[in-house]
Amino acid sequence: MAVYSISNITVKDWDTYREYMEKVPPVIEKYGGKYLVRGGDILSDDTSWHPERIVILEFPNIKQMNDFRNSEEYKPVASLRHKAADTEGFVVSGYEE
């Protein structure tokens, strides 16, 4: 079953975050992941939540997502994100009929 990583990112250092954005896509793809949302305009509705930057990743299953997150390739890239931004997020399973 597909799983989705949904994150709200507050960028503190755009130079370092841009470096992260350049390096992370091939690692995500290696583990079967793909971007569904990567930034973009956020349209307001009737909520009090005001996210700054939304990223949604899709992986075929939780194992591939965890393999990505725990991979040796991702560790140095993740350190860039931790240095450059604050992230709030969660993972949700997809819908199957």
N, C-alpha and C positions, 0 to 999 in steps of 0.2 A: 504494500500500500504506500502511495506517495506520502511524503511528509513535507511540511513547509516551515521554514525558519522565517519569522517575521520580526524585524528589528526597527526600532526608532533610534536614530543616530544623531547625536549632538557633536558636531565637529568643532574641535578647539584649535586645531593646527591643520589648515588646509594643505600646506605644502607636503607634510608627511602623509596626510590622508590621500592625496592624489597619488603618491607613491604606492600606497596600499591598493588603491583602485586599479593601478596598472598591473600589479603583481598577482592579485588574487584570482582573476577569472580563469587562468589555465589550471589552477589548483582545484577550483570548484568543478570545472569540466572534467578533470581527471577522475573525480569520484562520482560522476554521473549527475552532478548538479547543474542547474541553470537558473539564471535570473528571470523572475517574472516582473519584478519592479526594482529599479535601481535609481532612487532619487525621483525626480520629476515633481510636477506641481501637485500640491495637496489641496484638494477642494474642501472647503468647510461644509459641515452639516450642523446639526443641532446638538453637538457634543461639547463638553468642556475640555476635551483632550486636544492639545495643539502640538502634534509631532513636528519635528524639524526636517528629518530626512528618513524616508521609509525604504527599507530594502526587504524584498521577499525572495527567498530562494526555494526552489523545489528540488527535492532529491527523490529517487525512485523508492527508497525505503530508509528506515531509521539507521540501519547498519551502515549504509553508504554515507549518510550524513555524519554519523559518529566517526567513521573512518577518516572522512575529510577533516573534521574538527581536531582529531587526535594525530593527524599525519605529521611526519617530520617536515614535509614541504610547507605545511601551513604554519607551523610554529613561528618562524621568523617573520612571516607576513602578518600573522595575528598580533605580534608584538608592535608592529607599526600602528595597527588599528587601536590597540590599547593605549598607546602613547598619544595618538592624535584625536581620539574621540571617546565620548561616553556612550555606551550602548545599553539599551533596555530591549529585551526580546523574549520570545517564547517560540516553542515548536508545537505545531498542531498536525494531527493526522488528517489525510484527505478523506473524502467521502467515497464510499463504495456502495453500490446498490446490491 
